[in-house]
Amino acid sequence: MFTDIEGSTSLLQALGDRYPEVLADHHRLIREAFARHGALERGSAGDGLYFVFGAAQAAIDGQLAVAG
């Protein structure tokens, strides 16, 4: 699965100096949610992450984590 923050350029402009903290929180939430399902992180670029996993529930839990 590839993740991406929709509208990240606008978010960066709106948050300014706070953006790195928000991005770090986003990545932490995704990593924690996916790790609970044994997902393996294979890479990252900008605001995106790349994971492999066997259970679709990992993707659902990741989405719920950042929405919550």
Phi and psi restraints in degrees (range 20) as a CNS / XPLOR table:
assign (resid 1 and name C) (resid 2 and name N)
       (resid 2 and name CA) (resid 2 and name C) 1.0 -102.6 20.0 2
assign (resid 2 and name N) (resid 2 and name CA)
       (resid 2 and name C) (resid 3 and name N) 1.0 132.5 20.0 2
assign (resid 2 and name C) (resid 3 and name N)
       (resid 3 and name CA) (resid 3 and name C) 1.0 -106.0 20.0 2
assign (resid 3 and name N) (resid 3 and name CA)
       (resid 3 and name C) (resid 4 and name N) 1.0 158.7 20.0 2
assign (resid 3 and name C) (resid 4 and name N)
       (resid 4 and name CA) (resid 4 and name C) 1.0 -159.1 20.0 2
assign (resid 4 and name N) (resid 4 and name CA)
       (resid 4 and name C) (resid 5 and name N) 1.0 142.5 20.0 2
assign (resid 4 and name C) (resid 5 and name N)
       (resid 5 and name CA) (resid 5 and name C) 1.0 -90.3 20.0 2
assign (resid 5 and name N) (resid 5 and name CA)
       (resid 5 and name C) (resid 6 and name N) 1.0 112.5 20.0 2
assign (resid 5 and name C) (resid 6 and name N)
       (resid 6 and name CA) (resid 6 and name C) 1.0 -64.3 20.0 2
assign (resid 6 and name N) (resid 6 and name CA)
       (resid 6 and name C) (resid 7 and name N) 1.0 130.9 20.0 2
assign (resid 6 and name C) (resid 7 and name N)
       (resid 7 and name CA) (resid 7 and name C) 1.0 73.9 20.0 2
assign (resid 7 and name N) (resid 7 and name CA)
       (resid 7 and name C) (resid 8 and name N) 1.0 27.2 20.0 2
assign (resid 7 and name C) (resid 8 and name N)
       (resid 8 and name CA) (resid 8 and name C) 1.0 -63.6 20.0 2
assign (resid 8 and name N) (resid 8 and name CA)
       (resid 8 and name C) (resid 9 and name N) 1.0 -31.9 20.0 2
assign (resid 8 and name C) (resid 9 and name N)
       (resid 9 and name CA) (resid 9 and name C) 1.0 -65.6 20.0 2
assign (resid 9 and name N) (resid 9 and name CA)
       (resid 9 and name C) (resid 10 and name N) 1.0 -44.1 20.0 2
assign (resid 9 and name C) (resid 10 and name N)
       (resid 10 and name CA) (resid 10 and name C) 1.0 -65.2 20.0 2
assign (resid 10 and name N) (resid 10 and name CA)
       (resid 10 and name C) (resid 11 and name N) 1.0 -38.9 20.0 2
assign (resid 10 and name C) (resid 11 and name N)
       (resid 11 and name CA) (resid 11 and name C) 1.0 -63.5 20.0 2
assign (resid 11 and name N) (resid 11 and name CA)
       (resid 11 and name C) (resid 12 and name N) 1.0 -43.2 20.0 2
assign (resid 11 and name C) (resid 12 and name N)
       (resid 12 and name CA) (resid 12 and name C) 1.0 -58.9 20.0 2
assign (resid 12 and name N) (resid 12 and name CA)
       (resid 12 and name C) (resid 13 and name N) 1.0 -45.0 20.0 2
assign (resid 12 and name C) (resid 13 and name N)
       (resid 13 and name CA) (resid 13 and name C) 1.0 -65.3 20.0 2
assign (resid 13 and name N) (resid 13 and name CA)
       (resid 13 and name C) (resid 14 and name N) 1.0 -38.1 20.0 2
assign (resid 13 and name C) (resid 14 and name N)
       (resid 14 and name CA) (resid 14 and name C) 1.0 -73.0 20.0 2
assign (resid 14 and name N) (resid 14 and name CA)
       (resid 14 and name C) (resid 15 and name N) 1.0 -38.0 20.0 2
assign (resid 14 and name C) (resid 15 and name N)
       (resid 15 and name CA) (resid 15 and name C) 1.0 -90.1 20.0 2
assign (resid 15 and name N) (resid 15 and name CA)
       (resid 15 and name C) (resid 16 and name N) 1.0 -24.1 20.0 2
assign (resid 15 and name C) (resid 16 and name N)
       (resid 16 and name CA) (resid 16 and name C) 1.0 57.7 20.0 2
assign (resid 16 and name N) (resid 16 and name CA)
       (resid 16 and name C) (resid 17 and name N) 1.0 -123.5 20.0 2
assign (resid 16 and name C) (resid 17 and name N)
       (resid 17 and name CA) (resid 17 and name C) 1.0 -64.9 20.0 2
assign (resid 17 and name N) (resid 17 and name CA)
       (resid 17 and name C) (resid 18 and name N) 1.0 -17.4 20.0 2
assign (resid 17 and name C) (resid 18 and name N)
       (resid 18 and name CA) (resid 18 and name C) 1.0 -81.8 20.0 2
assign (resid 18 and name N) (resid 18 and name CA)
       (resid 18 and name C) (resid 19 and name N) 1.0 -14.2 20.0 2
assign (resid 18 and name C) (resid 19 and name N)
       (resid 19 and name CA) (resid 19 and name C) 1.0 -57.1 20.0 2
assign (resid 19 and name N) (resid 19 and name CA)
       (resid 19 and name C) (resid 20 and name N) 1.0 -45.6 20.0 2
assign (resid 19 and name C) (resid 20 and name N)
       (resid 20 and name CA) (resid 20 and name C) 1.0 -57.7 20.0 2
assign (resid 20 and name N) (resid 20 and name CA)
       (resid 20 and name C) (resid 21 and name N) 1.0 -36.6 20.0 2
assign (resid 20 and name C) (resid 21 and name N)
       (resid 21 and name CA) (resid 21 and name C) 1.0 -67.4 20.0 2
assign (resid 21 and name N) (resid 21 and name CA)
       (resid 21 and name C) (resid 22 and name N) 1.0 -43.3 20.0 2
assign (resid 21 and name C) (resid 22 and name N)
       (resid 22 and name CA) (resid 22 and name C) 1.0 -64.8 20.0 2
assign (resid 22 and name N) (resid 22 and name CA)
       (resid 22 and name C) (resid 23 and name N) 1.0 -42.3 20.0 2
assign (resid 22 and name C) (resid 23 and name N)
       (resid 23 and name CA) (resid 23 and name C) 1.0 -62.5 20.0 2
assign (resid 23 and name N) (resid 23 and name CA)
       (resid 23 and name C) (resid 24 and name N) 1.0 -43.2 20.0 2
assign (resid 23 and name C) (resid 24 and name N)
       (resid 24 and name CA) (resid 24 and name C) 1.0 -62.2 20.0 2
assign (resid 24 and name N) (resid 24 and name CA)
       (resid 24 and name C) (resid 25 and name N) 1.0 -41.5 20.0 2
assign (resid 24 and name C) (resid 25 and name N)
       (resid 25 and name CA) (resid 25 and name C) 1.0 -63.0 20.0 2
assign (resid 25 and name N) (resid 25 and name CA)
       (resid 25 and name C) (resid 26 and name N) 1.0 -43.3 20.0 2
assign (resid 25 and name C) (resid 26 and name N)
       (resid 26 and name CA) (resid 26 and name C) 1.0 -59.3 20.0 2
assign (resid 26 and name N) (resid 26 and name CA)
       (resid 26 and name C) (resid 27 and name N) 1.0 -49.5 20.0 2
assign (resid 26 and name C) (resid 27 and name N)
       (resid 27 and name CA) (resid 27 and name C) 1.0 -62.2 20.0 2
assign (resid 27 and name N) (resid 27 and name CA)
       (resid 27 and name C) (resid 28 and name N) 1.0 -40.3 20.0 2
assign (resid 27 and name C) (resid 28 and name N)
       (resid 28 and name CA) (resid 28 and name C) 1.0 -61.8 20.0 2
assign (resid 28 and name N) (resid 28 and name CA)
       (resid 28 and name C) (resid 29 and name N) 1.0 -46.6 20.0 2
assign (resid 28 and name C) (resid 29 and name N)
       (resid 29 and name CA) (resid 29 and name C) 1.0 -61.5 20.0 2
assign (resid 29 and name N) (resid 29 and name CA)
       (resid 29 and name C) (resid 30 and name N) 1.0 -44.6 20.0 2
assign (resid 29 and name C) (resid 30 and name N)
       (resid 30 and name CA) (resid 30 and name C) 1.0 -63.7 20.0 2
assign (resid 30 and name N) (resid 30 and name CA)
       (resid 30 and name C) (resid 31 and name N) 1.0 -47.4 20.0 2
assign (resid 30 and name C) (resid 31 and name N)
       (resid 31 and name CA) (resid 31 and name C) 1.0 -60.5 20.0 2
assign (resid 31 and name N) (resid 31 and name CA)
       (resid 31 and name C) (resid 32 and name N) 1.0 -43.4 20.0 2
assign (resid 31 and name C) (resid 32 and name N)
       (resid 32 and name CA) (resid 32 and name C) 1.0 -64.1 20.0 2
assign (resid 32 and name N) (resid 32 and name CA)
       (resid 32 and name C) (resid 33 and name N) 1.0 -45.0 20.0 2
assign (resid 32 and name C) (resid 33 and name N)
       (resid 33 and name CA) (resid 33 and name C) 1.0 -63.1 20.0 2
assign (resid 33 and name N) (resid 33 and name CA)
       (resid 33 and name C) (resid 34 and name N) 1.0 -44.9 20.0 2
assign (resid 33 and name C) (resid 34 and name N)
       (resid 34 and name CA) (resid 34 and name C) 1.0 -70.0 20.0 2
assign (resid 34 and name N) (resid 34 and name CA)
       (resid 34 and name C) (resid 35 and name N) 1.0 -35.7 20.0 2
assign (resid 34 and name C) (resid 35 and name N)
       (resid 35 and name CA) (resid 35 and name C) 1.0 -61.9 20.0 2
assign (resid 35 and name N) (resid 35 and name CA)
       (resid 35 and name C) (resid 36 and name N) 1.0 -32.6 20.0 2
assign (resid 35 and name C) (resid 36 and name N)
       (resid 36 and name CA) (resid 36 and name C) 1.0 -62.6 20.0 2
assign (resid 36 and name N) (resid 36 and name CA)
       (resid 36 and name C) (resid 37 and name N) 1.0 -16.7 20.0 2
assign (resid 36 and name C) (resid 37 and name N)
       (resid 37 and name CA) (resid 37 and name C) 1.0 -111.1 20.0 2
assign (resid 37 and name N) (resid 37 and name CA)
       (resid 37 and name C) (resid 38 and name N) 1.0 11.9 20.0 2
assign (resid 37 and name C) (resid 38 and name N)
       (resid 38 and name CA) (resid 38 and name C) 1.0 75.1 20.0 2
assign (resid 38 and name N) (resid 38 and name CA)
       (resid 38 and name C) (resid 39 and name N) 1.0 18.7 20.0 2
assign (resid 38 and name C) (resid 39 and name N)
       (resid 39 and name CA) (resid 39 and name C) 1.0 -66.0 20.0 2
assign (resid 39 and name N) (resid 39 and name CA)
       (resid 39 and name C) (resid 40 and name N) 1.0 148.2 20.0 2
assign (resid 39 and name C) (resid 40 and name N)
       (resid 40 and name CA) (resid 40 and name C) 1.0 -112.6 20.0 2
assign (resid 40 and name N) (resid 40 and name CA)
       (resid 40 and name C) (resid 41 and name N) 1.0 124.8 20.0 2
assign (resid 40 and name C) (resid 41 and name N)
       (resid 41 and name CA) (resid 41 and name C) 1.0 -78.5 20.0 2
assign (resid 41 and name N) (resid 41 and name CA)
       (resid 41 and name C) (resid 42 and name N) 1.0 130.7 20.0 2
assign (resid 41 and name C) (resid 42 and name N)
       (resid 42 and name CA) (resid 42 and name C) 1.0 -113.4 20.0 2
assign (resid 42 and name N) (resid 42 and name CA)
       (resid 42 and name C) (resid 43 and name N) 1.0 -9.9 20.0 2
assign (resid 42 and name C) (resid 43 and name N)
       (resid 43 and name CA) (resid 43 and name C) 1.0 171.1 20.0 2
assign (resid 43 and name N) (resid 43 and name CA)
       (resid 43 and name C) (resid 44 and name N) 1.0 172.7 20.0 2
assign (resid 43 and name C) (resid 44 and name N)
       (resid 44 and name CA) (resid 44 and name C) 1.0 -153.4 20.0 2
assign (resid 44 and name N) (resid 44 and name CA)
       (resid 44 and name C) (resid 45 and name N) 1.0 153.9 20.0 2
assign (resid 44 and name C) (resid 45 and name N)
       (resid 45 and name CA) (resid 45 and name C) 1.0 -156.2 20.0 2
assign (resid 45 and name N) (resid 45 and name CA)
       (resid 45 and name C) (resid 46 and name N) 1.0 121.2 20.0 2
assign (resid 45 and name C) (resid 46 and name N)
       (resid 46 and name CA) (resid 46 and name C) 1.0 58.5 20.0 2
assign (resid 46 and name N) (resid 46 and name CA)
       (resid 46 and name C) (resid 47 and name N) 1.0 -121.1 20.0 2
assign (resid 46 and name C) (resid 47 and name N)
       (resid 47 and name CA) (resid 47 and name C) 1.0 -93.7 20.0 2
assign (resid 47 and name N) (resid 47 and name CA)
       (resid 47 and name C) (resid 48 and name N) 1.0 1.0 20.0 2
assign (resid 47 and name C) (resid 48 and name N)
       (resid 48 and name CA) (resid 48 and name C) 1.0 -98.4 20.0 2
assign (resid 48 and name N) (resid 48 and name CA)
       (resid 48 and name C) (resid 49 and name N) 1.0 150.9 20.0 2
assign (resid 48 and name C) (resid 49 and name N)
       (resid 49 and name CA) (resid 49 and name C) 1.0 -126.9 20.0 2
assign (resid 49 and name N) (resid 49 and name CA)
       (resid 49 and name C) (resid 50 and name N) 1.0 154.4 20.0 2
assign (resid 49 and name C) (resid 50 and name N)
       (resid 50 and name CA) (resid 50 and name C) 1.0 -127.8 20.0 2
assign (resid 50 and name N) (resid 50 and name CA)
       (resid 50 and name C) (resid 51 and name N) 1.0 121.4 20.0 2
assign (resid 50 and name C) (resid 51 and name N)
       (resid 51 and name CA) (resid 51 and name C) 1.0 -128.4 20.0 2
assign (resid 51 and name N) (resid 51 and name CA)
       (resid 51 and name C) (resid 52 and name N) 1.0 154.3 20.0 2
assign (resid 51 and name C) (resid 52 and name N)
       (resid 52 and name CA) (resid 52 and name C) 1.0 -121.8 20.0 2
assign (resid 52 and name N) (resid 52 and name CA)
       (resid 52 and name C) (resid 53 and name N) 1.0 141.1 20.0 2
assign (resid 52 and name C) (resid 53 and name N)
       (resid 53 and name CA) (resid 53 and name C) 1.0 -160.5 20.0 2
assign (resid 53 and name N) (resid 53 and name CA)
       (resid 53 and name C) (resid 54 and name N) 1.0 163.3 20.0 2
assign (resid 53 and name C) (resid 54 and name N)
       (resid 54 and name CA) (resid 54 and name C) 1.0 -99.5 20.0 2
assign (resid 54 and name N) (resid 54 and name CA)
       (resid 54 and name C) (resid 55 and name N) 1.0 -13.5 20.0 2
assign (resid 54 and name C) (resid 55 and name N)
       (resid 55 and name CA) (resid 55 and name C) 1.0 -115.9 20.0 2
assign (resid 55 and name N) (resid 55 and name CA)
       (resid 55 and name C) (resid 56 and name N) 1.0 125.0 20.0 2
assign (resid 55 and name C) (resid 56 and name N)
       (resid 56 and name CA) (resid 56 and name C) 1.0 -61.2 20.0 2
assign (resid 56 and name N) (resid 56 and name CA)
       (resid 56 and name C) (resid 57 and name N) 1.0 -24.3 20.0 2
assign (resid 56 and name C) (resid 57 and name N)
       (resid 57 and name CA) (resid 57 and name C) 1.0 -59.2 20.0 2
assign (resid 57 and name N) (resid 57 and name CA)
       (resid 57 and name C) (resid 58 and name N) 1.0 -27.5 20.0 2
assign (resid 57 and name C) (resid 58 and name N)
       (resid 58 and name CA) (resid 58 and name C) 1.0 -59.3 20.0 2
assign (resid 58 and name N) (resid 58 and name CA)
       (resid 58 and name C) (resid 59 and name N) 1.0 -43.5 20.0 2
assign (resid 58 and name C) (resid 59 and name N)
       (resid 59 and name CA) (resid 59 and name C) 1.0 -64.7 20.0 2
assign (resid 59 and name N) (resid 59 and name CA)
       (resid 59 and name C) (resid 60 and name N) 1.0 -40.6 20.0 2
assign (resid 59 and name C) (resid 60 and name N)
       (resid 60 and name CA) (resid 60 and name C) 1.0 -64.4 20.0 2
assign (resid 60 and name N) (resid 60 and name CA)
       (resid 60 and name C) (resid 61 and name N) 1.0 -46.6 20.0 2
assign (resid 60 and name C) (resid 61 and name N)
       (resid 61 and name CA) (resid 61 and name C) 1.0 -64.1 20.0 2
assign (resid 61 and name N) (resid 61 and name CA)
       (resid 61 and name C) (resid 62 and name N) 1.0 -35.9 20.0 2
assign (resid 61 and name C) (resid 62 and name N)
       (resid 62 and name CA) (resid 62 and name C) 1.0 -63.4 20.0 2
assign (resid 62 and name N) (resid 62 and name CA)
       (resid 62 and name C) (resid 63 and name N) 1.0 -43.8 20.0 2
assign (resid 62 and name C) (resid 63 and name N)
       (resid 63 and name CA) (resid 63 and name C) 1.0 -63.7 20.0 2
assign (resid 63 and name N) (resid 63 and name CA)
       (resid 63 and name C) (resid 64 and name N) 1.0 -43.0 20.0 2
assign (resid 63 and name C) (resid 64 and name N)
       (resid 64 and name CA) (resid 64 and name C) 1.0 -64.3 20.0 2
assign (resid 64 and name N) (resid 64 and name CA)
       (resid 64 and name C) (resid 65 and name N) 1.0 -35.4 20.0 2
assign (resid 64 and name C) (resid 65 and name N)
       (resid 65 and name CA) (resid 65 and name C) 1.0 -63.7 20.0 2
assign (resid 65 and name N) (resid 65 and name CA)
       (resid 65 and name C) (resid 66 and name N) 1.0 -43.6 20.0 2
assign (resid 65 and name C) (resid 66 and name N)
       (resid 66 and name CA) (resid 66 and name C) 1.0 -80.5 20.0 2
assign (resid 66 and name N) (resid 66 and name CA)
       (resid 66 and name C) (resid 67 and name N) 1.0 -19.6 20.0 2
assign (resid 66 and name C) (resid 67 and name N)
       (resid 67 and name CA) (resid 67 and name C) 1.0 -81.0 20.0 2
assign (resid 67 and name N) (resid 67 and name CA)
       (resid 67 and name C) (resid 68 and name N) 1.0 -23.7 20.0 2
